[in-house]
Amino acid sequence: MDLDAHNIDIEFNPATRSDLPYIVDVYNESIPGRMATADLEPVSVGDRIDWFKQHTPEHRPLLMINYDDDRAGWLSLSSFYGRPAYNETVEISIYIDNNFQHKGIGNAAVKHAEKVAARLGVKTIVAFIFAHNEPSLHLFHKNGYEDWGHMPDVALMDGKQRSLNILGKRIAE
């Protein structure tokens, strides 16, 4: 269990199949803002089943975030690029329910993800963040992530070209 600055309990528990509708709902909440995902239309539970199955607590966890006993979002550590040489690297994703934004949950999630990744033998975490997503860039920079790459104008969203930043952090040598 991790605690935020306000002494509110933040817990992280392995997601179960029954959590998938909530996971999809939180993900879909982020689509209209055009800040956190390149999906342009809502996804369905069916669309995410294969993705869900790729996550296991002992290899690539998908964790529910509970804030003071309420579901508040989720985080995942996913395989990076799908090649064996990258097994010690994961991509982090954090999606916070709109009702729980700005409560320190993202910061707690990053810190917890690093602990979990280290236990799993992961040495490097990468985050792919749109260049215009200043809150997420700030969150990761404040947690010691560095700018490792910039991909200019790789996404077209609502007629606007959007760039993608790659942030990374070595958590173990």
N, C-alpha and C positions, 0 to 999 in steps of 0.2 A: 504494500500500500504506500502511495506517495501522498504528501500533503502539499497543498499550495500555500501561498502567503497568508491566506485567510483562515487556515486551519480547517478547511473543508476537506473531507476525505475524497481522494481520487483513487479509484481502483481500476486495475486492468485485468481482464479475464478473457480466456480464450473464447472466441466467437463460436457459436454453434449454428447449425443449419437453421434453427428457428430465429436467429438474429438476422439472417440475410434480408428479409423485407425491410427491417429498420436500417441496415447498412445501405441498401439501395435508396431508401428515402433520403437519408442524410447526403449521400452522394448526389442525388438528383437535385437537392436544395442548392447545391453549389453551381449547377450548370447555368442558370440565368445570369449570374454575376460575371461570368466569363473570366474568372480569376484563377480557378483551381483545377480545371480540367479542360481538355480539348474536345470533349463530347459536346455536341450542340443540341441534342435532343435527349430527353430522359431515357434511361435504360430500364430494363425490366429485371425482375428476379431471375427469370430464365436466362437472360443475357449474361448474368454474373455467376451462374452455377460453376462453370469450368474454372473461372478465376478463383472462386471460393475453394474449390477442391485442391487448388495448387498451394493452399496455405495449410500448414500443420504446425501445432505448437512446438514440435521438436525440430523443425527445419526452417520454415518460413511462416512465422506466426501472424495471425489476424486476431487482433485483440479488441474487445469492447472496452470503451472508456465509460466508467460510471462516476458521476460527480454527486457526492452527498446522496447516494443511493438511487439516483436517476440516471438512465442511459443518456450519455452526452456526446457520443461520437464513437469513432473507431480509428485504429491505426493498423497499418500492415507493413511487414517487411517482405518484399517480393524479390525473387531472383532477378539479377541484373543480366540482361542480354542473353540468357539461356545457354551459355557455353560453359563447360566444366572448369575452365581456367578462372572463371569469375565466381566460383562458389563461395569465396570469402568476402564477396561484395554483395550488398543488398540495396534495393531502392526503398526508401521510406515514403509512405503516404499517410497523411493525417487529415481526417475530415471531422470537424466539430459541428454538431447540431446547431443550427442558427439560434436556438434558444439558450445556448450555453457559451456563446462567443464572449471574448474579453474577460475571462475568469481565471486565466492562468493555466487552462487545461492544455493548450498547445505546448507550452513550455514543459509541463510535467510529462507530456507524451513523448517529447523528444528525448528527455533525460531517461525515461523508462525504456524507450526503444533501444537506446544505446546500451543499457544494462542487459537487456534481453539478447541483443545481438552479440555482445561480448561473451555471454554464457554459451551461445551457439557456435562460437568459433569464428564469427564474422570479424573482419579486420577493417572494413571500409563501408561507410554508408554514403549513398548519393541521394540527392533530392533534385528533381526536375521541377523548376518553378518558373512560371511566366515572369518576364522582366517587369511587367506592370503590377505584379502582385507584391506590393511593398510590405504589407503585413507579414506575409510568409517569409519573404527575404529577410526582414528584420528578425523574425523569430529564429531562423537558422543561423544567421550571422551572430546573433547574441549568444548562441550556444556553441560557437567556435567553428562553424562550417565556413569553408572558404569558397570563393568563386573559382571553379575549375573549368568553366567553359561558358560560351555565349553563342547561341545559334540565332542569328538575326532573321526576323521575318519568316519563320518556319510554319506558322499557323495562320490561317485565314478565319477570322471570327467576325461575323456581322459586317463584312466588307472591310475590316481592318486587319492589316498584317500585324502579327504578334510575335515577339521574340521569346526564346526560352533560355533560361540560365540553368547551368548545372552547378550545384553546390556539392561539396564533399567534405568528409571528415574521416581521418584515420582514427579508429578507436582502439586499435591494438597493433603492435609491431610483430 
